[in-house]
Amino acid sequence: MVKALIRTFIAVELDPGFGGKIRQVQERFSEFDLKFVNPEIVHITLKFLGDIKESKVPSIAAALDSIMCEPFEAKIGGLGVFPKPSNPKVLWLGAEGNFETLHNDVETVLKPFGFKEDERGFTAHATLARVKSLNKDQKNSFINILKELKNIEIGSMQVNKVLLKKSTLTPEGPIYETLHTVYLD
C-alpha cells in the first residue's frame, strides 16, 4: 500500500482584518494578466515542506512545538516583486518583525527530517499574485503602480502562532487546512 503524500508548508496567517486592504491593492493590478491569491488566505510562508507522508505529520508537529521564538509585533506593508522589477514573476507584500528568528527556529527544529534548507535566503513576505505575462507596455505600467504602492502600509499584527498547513491544489486555487497550531509563548 502506498502511503498518502500531502503538500505542506509552515506559515503565519495575516490578521483577517487585512483582507479589505489586500483586495484594494490587488484591484490596482487588475488590468494585468496575474493569478491573484484569495485575500482571505494570503499568508507568510516560513517554510515550504512539499509533499510529505501523512504519517510524518505528528512527528513534524511535535518538532514544531519546540520552537523557542516569543510572540512579536509585525508590520505588514510595502510592495515588491520577485525576482526583480524588470522581470516580475511574484507580486508580494512585505512583513517586518522577528520573522528571521522564527524562520531560523523552524529550520532548526526540522533539521532532523532532512528538508532542504532555503538556498535563496529568507525574505518574510506574503504572495499576492503570480504574474502570468506582461508585454513591454504593460510592464512599464505595472512598474509604475508598484513604485506608487511601494511603501503602502497594511497594518500591524501580533504574531503568536505558527501553523502547519496542508495545501490541496484545485483549478479554483489552493485549499488550505490547518494540521497543527503552535502557540508562541
C-alpha positions in Angstrom: 0.0 0.0 0.0 1.3 3.4 -1.0 1.4 6.0 1.8 -0.6 9.1 1.0 1.5 12.2 0.3 0.3 15.6 1.3 1.6 19.0 0.2 2.5 21.0 3.3 4.0 24.3 4.5 4.6 26.2 7.7 3.1 29.7 7.8 1.9 32.7 9.8 -1.6 33.8 8.8 -2.2 37.5 8.4 -4.8 39.3 10.5 -8.2 38.6 9.0 -8.9 42.4 9.1 -6.3 43.0 6.4 -8.4 41.3 3.7 -10.1 44.5 2.5 -6.8 46.4 2.1 -5.2 43.5 0.4 -8.1 43.3 -2.0 -7.7 47.1 -2.7 -4.0 46.6 -3.5 -4.8 43.6 -5.8 -7.5 45.7 -7.6 -4.8 48.2 -8.6 -3.2 45.4 -10.7 -6.5 44.0 -12.1 -5.7 45.2 -15.7 -2.7 42.8 -15.9 -2.6 39.0 -16.5 -2.0 37.9 -12.9 -3.2 35.0 -10.9 -4.3 36.6 -7.6 -4.2 34.8 -4.2 -7.6 35.0 -2.4 -7.1 37.8 0.2 -8.6 35.5 2.8 -5.8 33.0 2.5 -2.8 35.3 2.0 -0.1 34.3 4.5 3.6 34.4 5.2 5.3 31.1 4.4 8.1 30.3 6.9 9.0 27.0 5.1 7.5 25.0 2.2 7.9 21.3 3.0 6.5 20.0 -0.2 5.0 16.5 -0.4 5.4 14.6 2.8 4.0 11.3 4.0 0.8 11.9 6.1 2.3 9.6 8.7 5.0 12.2 9.4 2.6 14.9 10.5 2.6 14.0 14.2 6.4 14.0 14.5 6.7 17.2 12.5 4.0 18.8 14.7 5.9 17.7 17.8 9.2 19.1 16.5 7.4 22.5 15.7 6.1 22.5 19.3 9.7 23.1 20.4 10.1 26.5 18.6 11.6 28.9 21.1 10.6 32.2 19.4 8.5 34.5 21.5 5.4 36.3 20.2 6.2 39.6 18.4 4.6 42.6 16.8 4.8 42.6 13.0 4.2 45.4 10.5 2.7 44.3 7.2 3.3 46.6 4.2 5.5 47.6 1.4 5.1 46.0 -2.1 7.7 44.2 -4.1 8.3 41.6 -6.7 10.5 38.5 -7.2 12.9 38.1 -8.8 13.2 41.8 -9.9 11.0 44.7 -11.2 12.3 44.3 -14.8 11.1 40.6 -14.7 8.3 40.3 -12.2 7.0 36.8 -11.5 5.6 37.2 -8.0 3.9 40.3 -6.5 4.3 40.3 -2.7 3.5 42.3 0.4 6.4 42.8 2.9 6.5 41.9 6.5 8.7 43.3 9.3 9.2 41.8 12.7 11.1 38.9 14.2 10.4 36.6 11.2 14.1 35.8 10.6 14.4 34.3 14.1 11.1 32.5 13.7 12.2 31.1 10.3 15.6 30.0 11.8 13.8 28.3 14.7 11.6 26.4 12.2 14.7 25.4 10.1 16.5 24.2 13.3 13.7 22.1 14.7 13.0 20.5 11.3 16.7 19.7 10.5 16.4 16.0 11.7 13.7 15.5 9.0 16.2 16.3 6.1 14.1 19.0 4.4 16.2 21.1 2.1 17.1 24.5 3.5 16.1 27.6 1.6 19.0 28.4 -0.7 17.8 31.9 -1.7 17.8 33.2 1.9 14.6 34.0 3.7 12.5 37.2 3.0 9.4 37.5 5.0 6.6 38.2 2.5 3.0 37.3 1.6 2.4 36.4 -2.0 -0.5 38.5 -3.5 -0.3 37.3 -7.1 1.8 35.4 -9.7 2.5 37.2 -13.0 1.3 35.2 -16.0 2.5 37.5 -18.7 3.3 41.2 -19.3 4.1 42.8 -22.6 6.5 45.8 -22.7 3.9 48.5 -22.3 2.2 46.6 -19.5 5.5 46.1 -17.7 6.0 49.9 -17.6 2.5 50.5 -16.3 3.0 47.6 -13.8 6.3 49.0 -12.5 4.7 52.5 -12.1 1.9 51.1 -9.9 4.5 49.1 -8.0 6.5 52.3 -7.3 3.4 54.2 -6.3 2.4 51.4 -3.8 6.0 50.6 -2.7 5.6 51.9 0.8 1.9 51.1 1.4 1.0 50.2 5.0 -1.5 47.4 5.6 -1.2 47.3 9.4 0.3 45.8 12.5 -0.5 42.5 14.0 0.6 40.2 16.8 2.5 37.0 15.6 1.7 34.5 18.4 1.2 31.3 16.4 2.7 29.2 13.6 0.6 26.8 11.5 1.5 23.6 9.8 -0.8 23.7 6.8 -1.9 21.2 4.1 -2.4 22.6 0.6 -4.7 20.9 -1.8 -4.4 22.4 -5.3 -7.6 22.9 -7.3 -8.3 24.7 -10.6 -10.0 27.5 -8.5 -7.0 27.9 -6.3 -5.5 26.2 -3.3 -7.5 25.0 -0.4 -5.6 25.2 2.9 -6.3 23.1 6.0 -4.5 23.6 9.4 -3.0 20.4 10.5 -1.3 21.7 13.7 -1.0 25.1 15.5 2.0 26.1 17.6 1.3 28.9 20.1 4.4 31.0 20.7 5.0 31.9 24.4 
